[in-house]
Amino acid sequence: MDFDDSDWKQTSNNPIVFQTLKNNVSLEIEDTSHKSYKLNFKEGGKLNMFRVTGKFRLTWNDDDLL
């Protein structure tokens, strides 16, 4: 995964947390069943990342989405 430095900053290493630096930052993800989702985050929105049994698990608060 690659996050644009002008849109995101990593705020924690354990757990890994990224936070948006501006409003309407989009992120497109594909789940394990190959369904694609586009999320638009508010400024200050957070994305949490966990590695579980060889896969990445992403979590977020729906209140952080536009």
N, CA, C and O of each residue as an XYZ file, in Angstrom:
264
protein
N       0.847     -1.181      0.000
C       0.000      0.000      0.000
C       0.881      1.229      0.000
O       1.965      1.251      0.583
N       0.390      2.230     -0.660
C       1.138      3.472     -0.770
C       0.186      4.631     -0.513
O      -0.835      4.764     -1.188
N       0.519      5.470      0.461
C      -0.306      6.611      0.814
C       0.412      7.891      0.409
O       1.594      8.066      0.703
N      -0.300      8.779     -0.262
C       0.253     10.057     -0.698
C       0.554     10.928      0.524
O      -0.323     11.163      1.356
N       1.799     11.404      0.627
C       2.224     12.211      1.780
C       1.449     13.516      1.908
O       1.382     14.084      2.998
N       0.867     14.001      0.822
C       0.102     15.241      0.915
C      -1.321     14.999      1.421
O      -2.022     15.944      1.782
N      -1.750     13.724      1.447
C      -3.098     13.375      1.896
C      -3.128     12.665      3.247
O      -4.088     12.813      4.003
N      -2.098     11.907      3.550
C      -2.078     11.054      4.739
C      -0.788     11.241      5.533
O       0.259     11.570      4.976
N      -0.884     11.024      6.847
C       0.321     10.916      7.670
C       0.129      9.730      8.607
O      -0.973      9.473      9.092
N       1.213      9.021      8.851
C       1.168      7.894      9.780
C       1.335      8.454     11.184
O       2.323      9.125     11.479
N       0.356      8.174     12.056
C       0.370      8.730     13.408
C       0.773      7.720     14.465
O       1.043      8.093     15.607
N       0.816      6.434     14.099
C       1.173      5.390     15.055
C       1.770      4.203     14.315
O       1.379      3.897     13.189
N       2.731      3.535     14.965
C       3.328      2.326     14.388
C       2.762      1.053     14.974
O       2.761      0.017     14.309
N       2.282      1.103     16.201
C       1.764     -0.096     16.856
C       0.573      0.263     17.722
O       0.759      0.628     18.883
N      -0.638      0.174     17.205
C      -1.027     -0.313     15.886
C      -0.727      0.740     14.820
O      -0.510      1.910     15.132
N      -0.716      0.311     13.567
C      -0.473      1.230     12.461
C      -1.741      2.051     12.228
O      -2.816      1.501     11.988
N      -1.599      3.372     12.303
C      -2.730      4.277     12.093
C      -2.299      5.380     11.138
O      -1.244      5.990     11.312
N      -3.127      5.629     10.128
C      -2.934      6.742      9.212
C      -4.073      7.730      9.410
O      -5.206      7.336      9.688
N      -3.765      9.024      9.265
C      -4.759     10.077      9.438
C      -4.719     11.000      8.222
O      -3.648     11.313      7.702
N      -5.911     11.436      7.771
C      -5.977     12.327      6.618
C      -5.579     13.746      7.009
O      -5.848     14.197      8.122
N      -4.938     14.435      6.080
C      -4.481     15.797      6.307
C      -5.423     16.845      5.712
O      -5.297     18.034      6.004
N      -6.368     16.400      4.877
C      -7.319     17.333      4.279
C      -8.651     16.635      4.065
O      -8.768     15.426      4.270
N      -9.640     17.389      3.657
C     -10.989     16.880      3.473
C     -11.122     16.180      2.117
O     -10.430     16.525      1.159
N     -12.016     15.200      2.050
C     -12.363     14.476      0.828
C     -11.178     13.711      0.242
O     -10.928     13.766     -0.963
N     -10.455     13.003      1.099
C      -9.356     12.138      0.657
C      -9.960     10.775      0.327
O     -10.605     10.156      1.173
N      -9.751     10.315     -0.895
C     -10.356      9.049     -1.312
C      -9.349      7.904     -1.200
O      -8.141      8.081     -1.357
N      -9.897      6.739     -0.923
C      -9.110      5.518     -0.820
C      -9.934      4.409     -1.452
O     -11.090      4.197     -1.086
N      -9.341      3.711     -2.391
C     -10.031      2.591     -3.031
C      -9.420      1.297     -2.521
O      -8.203      1.111     -2.565
N     -10.277      0.401     -2.035
C      -9.796     -0.876     -1.508
C     -10.564     -2.012     -2.179
O     -11.681     -1.833     -2.664
N      -9.933     -3.182     -2.191
C     -10.558     -4.383     -2.731
C     -10.548     -5.431     -1.638
O      -9.495     -5.733     -1.075
N     -11.726     -5.997     -1.326
C     -11.786     -6.994     -0.267
C     -11.393     -8.379     -0.796
O     -11.087     -8.533     -1.978
N     -11.403     -9.371      0.079
C     -10.944    -10.713     -0.298
C     -11.831    -11.385     -1.340
O     -11.401    -12.333     -1.997
N     -13.065    -10.905     -1.500
C     -13.938    -11.463     -2.543
C     -13.870    -10.619     -3.817
O     -14.707    -10.755     -4.709
N     -12.848     -9.732     -3.890
C     -12.555     -8.905     -5.058
C     -13.611     -7.848     -5.339
O     -13.746     -7.386     -6.472
N     -14.367     -7.460     -4.302
C     -15.290     -6.337     -4.428
C     -14.495     -5.065     -4.143
O     -13.702     -5.009     -3.203
N     -14.718     -4.056     -4.964
C     -13.993     -2.797     -4.845
C     -14.871     -1.759     -4.143
O     -16.067     -1.657     -4.414
N     -14.262     -0.993     -3.241
C     -14.959      0.051     -2.490
C     -14.146      1.332     -2.573
O     -12.917      1.300     -2.506
N     -14.830      2.459     -2.718
C     -14.163      3.748     -2.690
C     -14.663      4.503     -1.463
O     -15.858      4.766     -1.324
N     -13.733      4.846     -0.580
C     -14.062      5.552      0.651
C     -13.550      6.981      0.554
O     -12.437      7.208      0.078
N     -14.344      7.944      0.997
C     -13.940      9.341      1.035
C     -13.917      9.791      2.491
O     -14.941      9.783      3.174
N     -12.731     10.181      2.955
C     -12.523     10.529      4.350
C     -12.582     12.034      4.573
O     -12.191     12.821      3.712
N     -13.081     12.419      5.750
C     -13.036     13.807      6.208
C     -11.617     14.125      6.669
O     -10.825     13.219      6.928
N     -11.305     15.401      6.769
C     -10.021     15.809      7.341
C      -9.930     15.288      8.768
O     -10.865     15.445      9.553
N      -8.806     14.670      9.099
C      -8.605     14.094     10.427
C      -9.115     12.668     10.570
O      -8.974     12.062     11.632
N      -9.713     12.125      9.498
C     -10.198     10.748      9.534
C      -9.047      9.772      9.681
O      -7.943     10.023      9.199
N      -9.310      8.659     10.349
C      -8.249      7.685     10.623
C      -8.546      6.332      9.996
O      -9.693      5.894      9.909
N      -7.473      5.691      9.565
C      -7.523      4.346      9.011
C      -6.563      3.490      9.824
O      -5.384      3.822      9.944
N      -7.055      2.398     10.380
C      -6.254      1.492     11.196
C      -5.909      0.259     10.375
O      -6.747     -0.258      9.636
N      -4.674     -0.209     10.505
C      -4.219     -1.355      9.732
C      -3.627     -2.408     10.670
O      -2.785     -2.108     11.517
N      -4.088     -3.645     10.499
C      -3.589     -4.775     11.277
C      -3.205     -5.886     10.319
O      -3.868     -6.084      9.301
N      -2.155     -6.605     10.631
C      -1.773     -7.770      9.820
C      -2.163     -9.014     10.614
O      -1.696     -9.230     11.732
N      -3.038     -9.833     10.006
C      -3.540    -11.032     10.660
C      -3.391    -12.195      9.686
O      -3.941    -12.166      8.585
N      -2.652    -13.208     10.093
C      -2.420    -14.419      9.289
C      -2.152    -14.115      7.822
O      -2.817    -14.654      6.938
N      -1.180    -13.252      7.569
C      -0.735    -12.971      6.218
C      -1.604    -12.026      5.418
O      -1.331    -11.796      4.240
N      -2.642    -11.471      6.021
C      -3.517    -10.532      5.328
C      -3.595     -9.236      6.120
O      -3.399     -9.223      7.335
N      -3.880     -8.161      5.425
C      -4.082     -6.879      6.087
C      -5.563     -6.688      6.376
O      -6.416     -6.960      5.531
N      -5.849     -6.224      7.565
C      -7.212     -5.880      7.963
C      -7.252     -4.373      8.159
O      -6.451     -3.819      8.913
N      -8.179     -3.710      7.485
C      -8.332     -2.274      7.606
C      -9.623     -1.976      8.351
O     -10.660     -2.581      8.079
N      -9.556     -1.047      9.286
C     -10.747     -0.613      9.997
C     -10.782      0.909     10.013
O      -9.747      1.570      9.926
N     -11.986      1.449     10.124
C     -12.186      2.897     10.198
C     -13.510      3.144     10.889
O     -14.341      2.245     11.017
N     -13.692      4.366     11.327
C     -14.932      4.792     11.948
C     -15.788      5.409     10.840
O     -15.329      6.308     10.134
N     -17.014      4.939     10.683
C     -17.880      5.477      9.629
C     -18.123      6.970      9.785
O     -18.430      7.643      8.800
N     -17.994      7.508     10.995
C     -18.148      8.947     11.219
C     -17.018      9.741     10.566
O     -17.155     10.950     10.374
N     -15.900      9.089     10.219
C     -14.780      9.752      9.559
C     -14.956      9.848      8.041
O     -14.128     10.442      7.351
N     -16.046      9.256      7.527
C     -16.305      9.256      6.085
C     -17.273     10.362      5.705
O     -18.126     10.756      6.500
N     -17.136     10.857      4.489
C     -18.082     11.862      3.958
C     -19.324     11.187      3.443
O     -20.236     11.857      2.958
